[in-house]
Amino acid sequence: MIKTLKYQLLTGWHLARWIRLVLGLALLVQAIAASDVLVGAFAILLLGQAFMNTGCCGPSGCSVSETKQHTKDTTGPIK
């Protein structure tokens, strides 16, 4: 379990993950300075997404498949 957690934290750092991390840290500093709970909660959300490598839809939940699927139109022409 520790190996998988370490692997997940140390690999797969792409641009979106770095942006979430930097934005989360900046918002966390701002939330502490302003004593704002709502901004702090949003910062924790972004930091959690950065550390767990997830987005709003989960890991690769909104990605487009790389293979093309050809479907046959069986409805025929509309008259």
PyMOL Python script that loads the backbone (N, CA, C, O; Angstrom):
from pymol import cmd

cmd.read_pdbstr("""\
ATOM      1  N   MET A   1       0.824  -1.196   0.000  1.00  0.00           N
ATOM      2  CA  MET A   1       0.000   0.000   0.000  1.00  0.00           C
ATOM      3  C   MET A   1       0.866   1.257   0.000  1.00  0.00           C
ATOM      4  O   MET A   1       0.564   2.226  -0.696  1.00  0.00           O
ATOM      5  N   ILE A   2       1.927   1.235   0.773  1.00  0.00           N
ATOM      6  CA  ILE A   2       2.833   2.389   0.821  1.00  0.00           C
ATOM      7  C   ILE A   2       3.515   2.578  -0.531  1.00  0.00           C
ATOM      8  O   ILE A   2       3.724   3.709  -0.969  1.00  0.00           O
ATOM      9  N   LYS A   3       3.861   1.473  -1.194  1.00  0.00           N
ATOM     10  CA  LYS A   3       4.515   1.584  -2.498  1.00  0.00           C
ATOM     11  C   LYS A   3       3.582   2.203  -3.535  1.00  0.00           C
ATOM     12  O   LYS A   3       4.017   3.023  -4.343  1.00  0.00           O
ATOM     13  N   THR A   4       2.310   1.822  -3.520  1.00  0.00           N
ATOM     14  CA  THR A   4       1.385   2.389  -4.499  1.00  0.00           C
ATOM     15  C   THR A   4       1.118   3.863  -4.212  1.00  0.00           C
ATOM     16  O   THR A   4       0.979   4.661  -5.140  1.00  0.00           O
ATOM     17  N   LEU A   5       1.046   4.227  -2.940  1.00  0.00           N
ATOM     18  CA  LEU A   5       0.859   5.635  -2.594  1.00  0.00           C
ATOM     19  C   LEU A   5       2.076   6.459  -3.007  1.00  0.00           C
ATOM     20  O   LEU A   5       1.939   7.555  -3.549  1.00  0.00           O
ATOM     21  N   LYS A   6       3.258   5.925  -2.749  1.00  0.00           N
ATOM     22  CA  LYS A   6       4.487   6.610  -3.145  1.00  0.00           C
ATOM     23  C   LYS A   6       4.573   6.733  -4.667  1.00  0.00           C
ATOM     24  O   LYS A   6       4.970   7.774  -5.190  1.00  0.00           O
ATOM     25  N   TYR A   7       4.198   5.663  -5.373  1.00  0.00           N
ATOM     26  CA  TYR A   7       4.217   5.695  -6.833  1.00  0.00           C
ATOM     27  C   TYR A   7       3.236   6.734  -7.364  1.00  0.00           C
ATOM     28  O   TYR A   7       3.553   7.473  -8.296  1.00  0.00           O
ATOM     29  N   GLN A   8       2.050   6.791  -6.772  1.00  0.00           N
ATOM     30  CA  GLN A   8       1.032   7.744  -7.227  1.00  0.00           C
ATOM     31  C   GLN A   8       1.461   9.182  -6.968  1.00  0.00           C
ATOM     32  O   GLN A   8       1.180  10.063  -7.781  1.00  0.00           O
ATOM     33  N   LEU A   9       2.131   9.434  -5.864  1.00  0.00           N
ATOM     34  CA  LEU A   9       2.569  10.791  -5.548  1.00  0.00           C
ATOM     35  C   LEU A   9       3.757  11.244  -6.390  1.00  0.00           C
ATOM     36  O   LEU A   9       3.878  12.428  -6.706  1.00  0.00           O
ATOM     37  N   LEU A  10       4.625  10.321  -6.751  1.00  0.00           N
ATOM     38  CA  LEU A  10       5.872  10.708  -7.408  1.00  0.00           C
ATOM     39  C   LEU A  10       5.858  10.601  -8.929  1.00  0.00           C
ATOM     40  O   LEU A  10       6.804  11.054  -9.573  1.00  0.00           O
ATOM     41  N   THR A  11       4.824  10.021  -9.522  1.00  0.00           N
ATOM     42  CA  THR A  11       4.790   9.877 -10.976  1.00  0.00           C
ATOM     43  C   THR A  11       3.570  10.576 -11.564  1.00  0.00           C
ATOM     44  O   THR A  11       2.600  10.852 -10.859  1.00  0.00           O
ATOM     45  N   GLY A  12       3.630  10.853 -12.844  1.00  0.00           N
ATOM     46  CA  GLY A  12       2.490  11.412 -13.564  1.00  0.00           C
ATOM     47  C   GLY A  12       2.277  12.895 -13.343  1.00  0.00           C
ATOM     48  O   GLY A  12       1.137  13.357 -13.386  1.00  0.00           O
ATOM     49  N   TRP A  13       3.323  13.650 -13.112  1.00  0.00           N
ATOM     50  CA  TRP A  13       3.173  15.094 -12.890  1.00  0.00           C
ATOM     51  C   TRP A  13       3.140  15.806 -14.226  1.00  0.00           C
ATOM     52  O   TRP A  13       4.184  16.063 -14.826  1.00  0.00           O
ATOM     53  N   HIS A  14       1.936  16.127 -14.698  1.00  0.00           N
ATOM     54  CA  HIS A  14       1.741  16.856 -15.941  1.00  0.00           C
ATOM     55  C   HIS A  14       1.363  18.301 -15.614  1.00  0.00           C
ATOM     56  O   HIS A  14       1.274  18.674 -14.445  1.00  0.00           O
ATOM     57  N   LEU A  15       1.143  19.101 -16.639  1.00  0.00           N
ATOM     58  CA  LEU A  15       0.923  20.531 -16.463  1.00  0.00           C
ATOM     59  C   LEU A  15      -0.300  20.832 -15.596  1.00  0.00           C
ATOM     60  O   LEU A  15      -0.239  21.696 -14.722  1.00  0.00           O
ATOM     61  N   ALA A  16      -1.391  20.138 -15.825  1.00  0.00           N
ATOM     62  CA  ALA A  16      -2.612  20.404 -15.048  1.00  0.00           C
ATOM     63  C   ALA A  16      -2.396  20.088 -13.569  1.00  0.00           C
ATOM     64  O   ALA A  16      -2.921  20.788 -12.702  1.00  0.00           O
ATOM     65  N   ARG A  17      -1.642  19.061 -13.282  1.00  0.00           N
ATOM     66  CA  ARG A  17      -1.372  18.699 -11.885  1.00  0.00           C
ATOM     67  C   ARG A  17      -0.511  19.764 -11.207  1.00  0.00           C
ATOM     68  O   ARG A  17      -0.736  20.094 -10.043  1.00  0.00           O
ATOM     69  N   TRP A  18       0.462  20.294 -11.920  1.00  0.00           N
ATOM     70  CA  TRP A  18       1.298  21.365 -11.357  1.00  0.00           C
ATOM     71  C   TRP A  18       0.474  22.634 -11.123  1.00  0.00           C
ATOM     72  O   TRP A  18       0.651  23.319 -10.116  1.00  0.00           O
ATOM     73  N   ILE A  19      -0.413  22.935 -12.047  1.00  0.00           N
ATOM     74  CA  ILE A  19      -1.256  24.130 -11.886  1.00  0.00           C
ATOM     75  C   ILE A  19      -2.143  23.983 -10.657  1.00  0.00           C
ATOM     76  O   ILE A  19      -2.289  24.929  -9.883  1.00  0.00           O
ATOM     77  N   ARG A  20      -2.740  22.799 -10.468  1.00  0.00           N
ATOM     78  CA  ARG A  20      -3.568  22.574  -9.274  1.00  0.00           C
ATOM     79  C   ARG A  20      -2.750  22.726  -7.999  1.00  0.00           C
ATOM     80  O   ARG A  20      -3.229  23.293  -7.016  1.00  0.00           O
ATOM     81  N   LEU A  21      -1.526  22.224  -8.009  1.00  0.00           N
ATOM     82  CA  LEU A  21      -0.670  22.308  -6.825  1.00  0.00           C
ATOM     83  C   LEU A  21      -0.322  23.756  -6.502  1.00  0.00           C
ATOM     84  O   LEU A  21      -0.463  24.182  -5.355  1.00  0.00           O
ATOM     85  N   VAL A  22       0.126  24.509  -7.484  1.00  0.00           N
ATOM     86  CA  VAL A  22       0.526  25.899  -7.260  1.00  0.00           C
ATOM     87  C   VAL A  22      -0.674  26.754  -6.856  1.00  0.00           C
ATOM     88  O   VAL A  22      -0.581  27.553  -5.925  1.00  0.00           O
ATOM     89  N   LEU A  23      -1.791  26.588  -7.549  1.00  0.00           N
ATOM     90  CA  LEU A  23      -2.985  27.350  -7.222  1.00  0.00           C
ATOM     91  C   LEU A  23      -3.518  26.982  -5.837  1.00  0.00           C
ATOM     92  O   LEU A  23      -3.963  27.852  -5.088  1.00  0.00           O
ATOM     93  N   GLY A  24      -3.472  25.703  -5.503  1.00  0.00           N
ATOM     94  CA  GLY A  24      -3.910  25.264  -4.182  1.00  0.00           C
ATOM     95  C   GLY A  24      -3.049  25.841  -3.071  1.00  0.00           C
ATOM     96  O   GLY A  24      -3.566  26.274  -2.041  1.00  0.00           O
ATOM     97  N   LEU A  25      -1.737  25.850  -3.277  1.00  0.00           N
ATOM     98  CA  LEU A  25      -0.835  26.430  -2.270  1.00  0.00           C
ATOM     99  C   LEU A  25      -1.056  27.937  -2.124  1.00  0.00           C
ATOM    100  O   LEU A  25      -1.081  28.462  -1.011  1.00  0.00           O
ATOM    101  N   ALA A  26      -1.217  28.624  -3.255  1.00  0.00           N
ATOM    102  CA  ALA A  26      -1.448  30.068  -3.199  1.00  0.00           C
ATOM    103  C   ALA A  26      -2.767  30.383  -2.494  1.00  0.00           C
ATOM    104  O   ALA A  26      -2.832  31.311  -1.687  1.00  0.00           O
ATOM    105  N   LEU A  27      -3.806  29.623  -2.791  1.00  0.00           N
ATOM    106  CA  LEU A  27      -5.091  29.849  -2.128  1.00  0.00           C
ATOM    107  C   LEU A  27      -5.035  29.499  -0.646  1.00  0.00           C
ATOM    108  O   LEU A  27      -5.694  30.148   0.166  1.00  0.00           O
ATOM    109  N   LEU A  28      -4.261  28.485  -0.286  1.00  0.00           N
ATOM    110  CA  LEU A  28      -4.123  28.120   1.124  1.00  0.00           C
ATOM    111  C   LEU A  28      -3.432  29.228   1.906  1.00  0.00           C
ATOM    112  O   LEU A  28      -3.847  29.547   3.021  1.00  0.00           O
ATOM    113  N   VAL A  29      -2.385  29.818   1.341  1.00  0.00           N
ATOM    114  CA  VAL A  29      -1.702  30.938   1.991  1.00  0.00           C
ATOM    115  C   VAL A  29      -2.655  32.118   2.133  1.00  0.00           C
ATOM    116  O   VAL A  29      -2.703  32.756   3.185  1.00  0.00           O
ATOM    117  N   GLN A  30      -3.410  32.408   1.084  1.00  0.00           N
ATOM    118  CA  GLN A  30      -4.375  33.507   1.125  1.00  0.00           C
ATOM    119  C   GLN A  30      -5.471  33.236   2.153  1.00  0.00           C
ATOM    120  O   GLN A  30      -5.888  34.150   2.864  1.00  0.00           O
ATOM    121  N   ALA A  31      -5.938  31.999   2.237  1.00  0.00           N
ATOM    122  CA  ALA A  31      -6.989  31.658   3.200  1.00  0.00           C
ATOM    123  C   ALA A  31      -6.507  31.812   4.634  1.00  0.00           C
ATOM    124  O   ALA A  31      -7.256  32.265   5.499  1.00  0.00           O
ATOM    125  N   ILE A  32      -5.264  31.437   4.885  1.00  0.00           N
ATOM    126  CA  ILE A  32      -4.711  31.591   6.240  1.00  0.00           C
ATOM    127  C   ILE A  32      -4.529  33.066   6.562  1.00  0.00           C
ATOM    128  O   ILE A  32      -4.843  33.501   7.670  1.00  0.00           O
ATOM    129  N   ALA A  33      -4.026  33.839   5.606  1.00  0.00           N
ATOM    130  CA  ALA A  33      -3.801  35.271   5.846  1.00  0.00           C
ATOM    131  C   ALA A  33      -5.111  36.021   6.068  1.00  0.00           C
ATOM    132  O   ALA A  33      -5.167  36.937   6.889  1.00  0.00           O
ATOM    133  N   ALA A  34      -6.170  35.639   5.343  1.00  0.00           N
ATOM    134  CA  ALA A  34      -7.438  36.351   5.439  1.00  0.00           C
ATOM    135  C   ALA A  34      -8.422  35.674   6.402  1.00  0.00           C
ATOM    136  O   ALA A  34      -9.523  36.181   6.619  1.00  0.00           O
ATOM    137  N   SER A  35      -8.035  34.547   6.971  1.00  0.00           N
ATOM    138  CA  SER A  35      -8.910  33.753   7.848  1.00  0.00           C
ATOM    139  C   SER A  35     -10.235  33.433   7.158  1.00  0.00           C
ATOM    140  O   SER A  35     -11.306  33.581   7.745  1.00  0.00           O
ATOM    141  N   ASP A  36     -10.144  32.999   5.926  1.00  0.00           N
ATOM    142  CA  ASP A  36     -11.324  32.705   5.115  1.00  0.00           C
ATOM    143  C   ASP A  36     -11.471  31.189   4.978  1.00  0.00           C
ATOM    144  O   ASP A  36     -10.620  30.530   4.381  1.00  0.00           O
ATOM    145  N   VAL A  37     -12.545  30.643   5.530  1.00  0.00           N
ATOM    146  CA  VAL A  37     -12.757  29.200   5.532  1.00  0.00           C
ATOM    147  C   VAL A  37     -13.139  28.689   4.144  1.00  0.00           C
ATOM    148  O   VAL A  37     -12.701  27.608   3.749  1.00  0.00           O
ATOM    149  N   LEU A  38     -13.933  29.433   3.408  1.00  0.00           N
ATOM    150  CA  LEU A  38     -14.375  28.994   2.091  1.00  0.00           C
ATOM    151  C   LEU A  38     -13.204  28.876   1.112  1.00  0.00           C
ATOM    152  O   LEU A  38     -13.106  27.900   0.368  1.00  0.00           O
ATOM    153  N   VAL A  39     -12.340  29.850   1.118  1.00  0.00           N
ATOM    154  CA  VAL A  39     -11.159  29.797   0.249  1.00  0.00           C
ATOM    155  C   VAL A  39     -10.237  28.656   0.696  1.00  0.00           C
ATOM    156  O   VAL A  39      -9.615  27.990  -0.131  1.00  0.00           O
ATOM    157  N   GLY A  40     -10.159  28.442   2.007  1.00  0.00           N
ATOM    158  CA  GLY A  40      -9.357  27.334   2.527  1.00  0.00           C
ATOM    159  C   GLY A  40      -9.888  25.984   2.089  1.00  0.00           C
ATOM    160  O   GLY A  40      -9.113  25.085   1.762  1.00  0.00           O
ATOM    161  N   ALA A  41     -11.202  25.836   2.079  1.00  0.00           N
ATOM    162  CA  ALA A  41     -11.804  24.579   1.629  1.00  0.00           C
ATOM    163  C   ALA A  41     -11.522  24.345   0.148  1.00  0.00           C
ATOM    164  O   ALA A  41     -11.234  23.218  -0.256  1.00  0.00           O
ATOM    165  N   PHE A  42     -11.603  25.395  -0.662  1.00  0.00           N
ATOM    166  CA  PHE A  42     -11.303  25.273  -2.087  1.00  0.00           C
ATOM    167  C   PHE A  42      -9.818  24.937  -2.296  1.00  0.00           C
ATOM    168  O   PHE A  42      -9.472  24.164  -3.189  1.00  0.00           O
ATOM    169  N   ALA A  43      -8.951  25.523  -1.470  1.00  0.00           N
ATOM    170  CA  ALA A  43      -7.522  25.225  -1.559  1.00  0.00           C
ATOM    171  C   ALA A  43      -7.252  23.765  -1.225  1.00  0.00           C
ATOM    172  O   ALA A  43      -6.442  23.118  -1.889  1.00  0.00           O
ATOM    173  N   ILE A  44      -7.924  23.238  -0.201  1.00  0.00           N
ATOM    174  CA  ILE A  44      -7.753  21.839   0.171  1.00  0.00           C
ATOM    175  C   ILE A  44      -8.250  20.927  -0.950  1.00  0.00           C
ATOM    176  O   ILE A  44      -7.647  19.888  -1.221  1.00  0.00           O
ATOM    177  N   LEU A  45      -9.345  21.312  -1.600  1.00  0.00           N
ATOM    178  CA  LEU A  45      -9.858  20.543  -2.733  1.00  0.00           C
ATOM    179  C   LEU A  45      -8.824  20.482  -3.859  1.00  0.00           C
ATOM    180  O   LEU A  45      -8.554  19.408  -4.397  1.00  0.00           O
ATOM    181  N   LEU A  46      -8.250  21.623  -4.212  1.00  0.00           N
ATOM    182  CA  LEU A  46      -7.252  21.647  -5.290  1.00  0.00           C
ATOM    183  C   LEU A  46      -5.992  20.873  -4.909  1.00  0.00           C
ATOM    184  O   LEU A  46      -5.425  20.164  -5.740  1.00  0.00           O
ATOM    185  N   LEU A  47      -5.556  21.004  -3.663  1.00  0.00           N
ATOM    186  CA  LEU A  47      -4.378  20.263  -3.223  1.00  0.00           C
ATOM    187  C   LEU A  47      -4.642  18.761  -3.219  1.00  0.00           C
ATOM    188  O   LEU A  47      -3.767  17.973  -3.577  1.00  0.00           O
ATOM    189  N   GLY A  48      -5.833  18.370  -2.819  1.00  0.00           N
ATOM    190  CA  GLY A  48      -6.187  16.953  -2.855  1.00  0.00           C
ATOM    191  C   GLY A  48      -6.194  16.405  -4.265  1.00  0.00           C
ATOM    192  O   GLY A  48      -5.737  15.288  -4.509  1.00  0.00           O
ATOM    193  N   GLN A  49      -6.715  17.196  -5.200  1.00  0.00           N
ATOM    194  CA  GLN A  49      -6.716  16.768  -6.595  1.00  0.00           C
ATOM    195  C   GLN A  49      -5.290  16.658  -7.130  1.00  0.00           C
ATOM    196  O   GLN A  49      -4.982  15.749  -7.901  1.00  0.00           O
ATOM    197  N   ALA A  50      -4.432  17.569  -6.726  1.00  0.00           N
ATOM    198  CA  ALA A  50      -3.042  17.520  -7.202  1.00  0.00           C
ATOM    199  C   ALA A  50      -2.320  16.307  -6.639  1.00  0.00           C
ATOM    200  O   ALA A  50      -1.611  15.622  -7.377  1.00  0.00           O
ATOM    201  N   PHE A  51      -2.481  16.025  -5.350  1.00  0.00           N
ATOM    202  CA  PHE A  51      -1.767  14.908  -4.739  1.00  0.00           C
ATOM    203  C   PHE A  51      -2.313  13.557  -5.173  1.00  0.00           C
ATOM    204  O   PHE A  51      -1.546  12.605  -5.314  1.00  0.00           O
ATOM    205  N   MET A  52      -3.617  13.454  -5.387  1.00  0.00           N
ATOM    206  CA  MET A  52      -4.219  12.179  -5.775  1.00  0.00           C
ATOM    207  C   MET A  52      -4.306  11.997  -7.282  1.00  0.00           C
ATOM    208  O   MET A  52      -4.756  10.954  -7.757  1.00  0.00           O
ATOM    209  N   ASN A  53      -3.879  13.008  -8.039  1.00  0.00           N
ATOM    210  CA  ASN A  53      -3.898  12.981  -9.507  1.00  0.00           C
ATOM    211  C   ASN A  53      -5.304  12.699 -10.030  1.00  0.00           C
ATOM    212  O   ASN A  53      -5.504  11.828 -10.877  1.00  0.00           O
ATOM    213  N   THR A  54      -6.260  13.443  -9.517  1.00  0.00           N
ATOM    214  CA  THR A  54      -7.633  13.321  -9.985  1.00  0.00           C
ATOM    215  C   THR A  54      -8.109  14.685 -10.448  1.00  0.00           C
ATOM    216  O   THR A  54      -7.523  15.714 -10.112  1.00  0.00           O
ATOM    217  N   GLY A  55      -9.165  14.673 -11.214  1.00  0.00           N
ATOM    218  CA  GLY A  55      -9.816  15.901 -11.620  1.00  0.00           C
ATOM    219  C   GLY A  55     -11.241  15.867 -11.129  1.00  0.00           C
ATOM    220  O   GLY A  55     -11.571  15.101 -10.224  1.00  0.00           O
ATOM    221  N   CYS A  56     -12.064  16.662 -11.697  1.00  0.00           N
ATOM    222  CA  CYS A  56     -13.472  16.667 -11.286  1.00  0.00           C
ATOM    223  C   CYS A  56     -14.171  15.378 -11.674  1.00  0.00           C
ATOM    224  O   CYS A  56     -15.153  14.994 -11.039  1.00  0.00           O
ATOM    225  N   CYS A  57     -13.688  14.705 -12.700  1.00  0.00           N
ATOM    226  CA  CYS A  57     -14.332  13.471 -13.171  1.00  0.00           C
ATOM    227  C   CYS A  57     -13.551  12.226 -12.767  1.00  0.00           C
ATOM    228  O   CYS A  57     -13.890  11.129 -13.213  1.00  0.00           O
ATOM    229  N   GLY A  58     -12.535  12.356 -11.953  1.00  0.00           N
ATOM    230  CA  GLY A  58     -11.702  11.214 -11.606  1.00  0.00           C
ATOM    231  C   GLY A  58     -10.530  11.112 -12.564  1.00  0.00           C
ATOM    232  O   GLY A  58     -10.439  11.893 -13.511  1.00  0.00           O
ATOM    233  N   PRO A  59      -9.639  10.170 -12.339  1.00  0.00           N
ATOM    234  CA  PRO A  59      -8.471  10.047 -13.213  1.00  0.00           C
ATOM    235  C   PRO A  59      -8.875   9.638 -14.622  1.00  0.00           C
ATOM    236  O   PRO A  59      -9.405   8.545 -14.824  1.00  0.00           O
ATOM    237  N   SER A  60      -8.637  10.479 -15.566  1.00  0.00           N
ATOM    238  CA  SER A  60      -8.959  10.274 -16.985  1.00  0.00           C
ATOM    239  C   SER A  60     -10.443  10.027 -17.200  1.00  0.00           C
ATOM    240  O   SER A  60     -10.819   9.314 -18.130  1.00  0.00           O
ATOM    241  N   GLY A  61     -11.272  10.589 -16.377  1.00  0.00           N
ATOM    242  CA  GLY A  61     -12.710  10.390 -16.498  1.00  0.00           C
ATOM    243  C   GLY A  61     -13.298  11.132 -17.678  1.00  0.00           C
ATOM    244  O   GLY A  61     -14.296  10.688 -18.244  1.00  0.00           O
ATOM    245  N   CYS A  62     -12.715  12.233 -18.057  1.00  0.00           N
ATOM    246  CA  CYS A  62     -13.245  13.032 -19.162  1.00  0.00           C
ATOM    247  C   CYS A  62     -12.393  12.912 -20.415  1.00  0.00           C
ATOM    248  O   CYS A  62     -12.572  13.681 -21.360  1.00  0.00           O
ATOM    249  N   SER A  63     -11.479  11.968 -20.436  1.00  0.00           N
ATOM    250  CA  SER A  63     -10.595  11.871 -21.589  1.00  0.00           C
ATOM    251  C   SER A  63     -11.335  11.257 -22.774  1.00  0.00           C
ATOM    252  O   SER A  63     -12.318  10.534 -22.615  1.00  0.00           O
ATOM    253  N   VAL A  64     -10.841  11.563 -23.939  1.00  0.00           N
ATOM    254  CA  VAL A  64     -11.402  11.044 -25.172  1.00  0.00           C
ATOM    255  C   VAL A  64     -10.623   9.799 -25.549  1.00  0.00           C
ATOM    256  O   VAL A  64      -9.397   9.784 -25.442  1.00  0.00           O
ATOM    257  N   SER A  65     -11.307   8.762 -25.985  1.00  0.00           N
ATOM    258  CA  SER A  65     -10.611   7.528 -26.334  1.00  0.00           C
ATOM    259  C   SER A  65      -9.719   7.769 -27.549  1.00  0.00           C
ATOM    260  O   SER A  65     -10.042   8.567 -28.429  1.00  0.00           O
ATOM    261  N   GLU A  66      -8.600   7.069 -27.576  1.00  0.00           N
ATOM    262  CA  GLU A  66      -7.634   7.261 -28.651  1.00  0.00           C
ATOM    263  C   GLU A  66      -7.984   6.457 -29.897  1.00  0.00           C
ATOM    264  O   GLU A  66      -7.516   6.783 -30.988  1.00  0.00           O
ATOM    265  N   THR A  67      -8.794   5.418 -29.757  1.00  0.00           N
ATOM    266  CA  THR A  67      -9.154   4.616 -30.908  1.00  0.00           C
ATOM    267  C   THR A  67     -10.457   5.127 -31.501  1.00  0.00           C
ATOM    268  O   THR A  67     -11.355   5.569 -30.784  1.00  0.00           O
ATOM    269  N   LYS A  68     -10.540   5.057 -32.804  1.00  0.00           N
ATOM    270  CA  LYS A  68     -11.750   5.499 -33.487  1.00  0.00           C
ATOM    271  C   LYS A  68     -12.708   4.315 -33.565  1.00  0.00           C
ATOM    272  O   LYS A  68     -12.335   3.203 -33.941  1.00  0.00           O
ATOM    273  N   GLN A  69     -13.943   4.592 -33.200  1.00  0.00           N
ATOM    274  CA  GLN A  69     -14.957   3.558 -33.305  1.00  0.00           C
ATOM    275  C   GLN A  69     -15.911   3.950 -34.424  1.00  0.00           C
ATOM    276  O   GLN A  69     -16.518   5.020 -34.392  1.00  0.00           O
ATOM    277  N   HIS A  70     -16.036   3.076 -35.406  1.00  0.00           N
ATOM    278  CA  HIS A  70     -16.938   3.326 -36.523  1.00  0.00           C
ATOM    279  C   HIS A  70     -18.264   2.655 -36.216  1.00  0.00           C
ATOM    280  O   HIS A  70     -18.314   1.452 -35.960  1.00  0.00           O
ATOM    281  N   THR A  71     -19.318   3.418 -36.240  1.00  0.00           N
ATOM    282  CA  THR A  71     -20.632   2.837 -36.005  1.00  0.00           C
ATOM    283  C   THR A  71     -21.433   2.904 -37.292  1.00  0.00           C
ATOM    284  O   THR A  71     -21.305   3.851 -38.069  1.00  0.00           O
ATOM    285  N   LYS A  72     -22.234   1.924 -37.503  1.00  0.00           N
ATOM    286  CA  LYS A  72     -23.043   1.857 -38.707  1.00  0.00           C
ATOM    287  C   LYS A  72     -24.389   2.502 -38.404  1.00  0.00           C
ATOM    288  O   LYS A  72     -25.027   2.174 -37.404  1.00  0.00           O
ATOM    289  N   ASP A  73     -24.818   3.413 -39.261  1.00  0.00           N
ATOM    290  CA  ASP A  73     -26.087   4.086 -39.097  1.00  0.00           C
ATOM    291  C   ASP A  73     -27.184   3.157 -39.610  1.00  0.00           C
ATOM    292  O   ASP A  73     -27.274   2.895 -40.809  1.00  0.00           O
ATOM    293  N   THR A  74     -28.011   2.666 -38.701  1.00  0.00           N
ATOM    294  CA  THR A  74     -29.057   1.718 -39.082  1.00  0.00           C
ATOM    295  C   THR A  74     -30.421   2.376 -39.183  1.00  0.00           C
ATOM    296  O   THR A  74     -31.407   1.709 -39.495  1.00  0.00           O
ATOM    297  N   THR A  75     -30.492   3.667 -38.926  1.00  0.00           N
ATOM    298  CA  THR A  75     -31.806   4.331 -38.960  1.00  0.00           C
ATOM    299  C   THR A  75     -32.244   4.690 -40.355  1.00  0.00           C
ATOM    300  O   THR A  75     -33.436   4.869 -40.606  1.00  0.00           O
ATOM    301  N   GLY A  76     -31.308   4.796 -41.261  1.00  0.00           N
ATOM    302  CA  GLY A  76     -31.646   5.156 -42.631  1.00  0.00           C
ATOM    303  C   GLY A  76     -31.878   6.651 -42.771  1.00  0.00           C
ATOM    304  O   GLY A  76     -31.796   7.387 -41.787  1.00  0.00           O
ATOM    305  N   PRO A  77     -32.166   7.105 -43.980  1.00  0.00           N
ATOM    306  CA  PRO A  77     -32.384   8.524 -44.191  1.00  0.00           C
ATOM    307  C   PRO A  77     -33.720   8.968 -43.586  1.00  0.00           C
ATOM    308  O   PRO A  77     -34.704   8.229 -43.589  1.00  0.00           O
ATOM    309  N   ILE A  78     -33.720  10.180 -43.076  1.00  0.00           N
ATOM    310  CA  ILE A  78     -34.930  10.748 -42.496  1.00  0.00           C
ATOM    311  C   ILE A  78     -35.734  11.414 -43.605  1.00  0.00           C
ATOM    312  O   ILE A  78     -35.198  12.222 -44.363  1.00  0.00           O
ATOM    313  N   LYS A  79     -37.006  11.079 -43.702  1.00  0.00           N
ATOM    314  CA  LYS A  79     -37.848  11.623 -44.782  1.00  0.00           C
ATOM    315  C   LYS A  79     -38.825  12.608 -44.234  1.00  0.00           C
ATOM    316  O   LYS A  79     -39.619  13.173 -44.985  1.00  0.00           O
TER     317      LYS A  79
END
""", "prot")
cmd.dss("prot")
cmd.show_as("cartoon", "prot")
cmd.util.cbc("prot")
cmd.orient("prot")
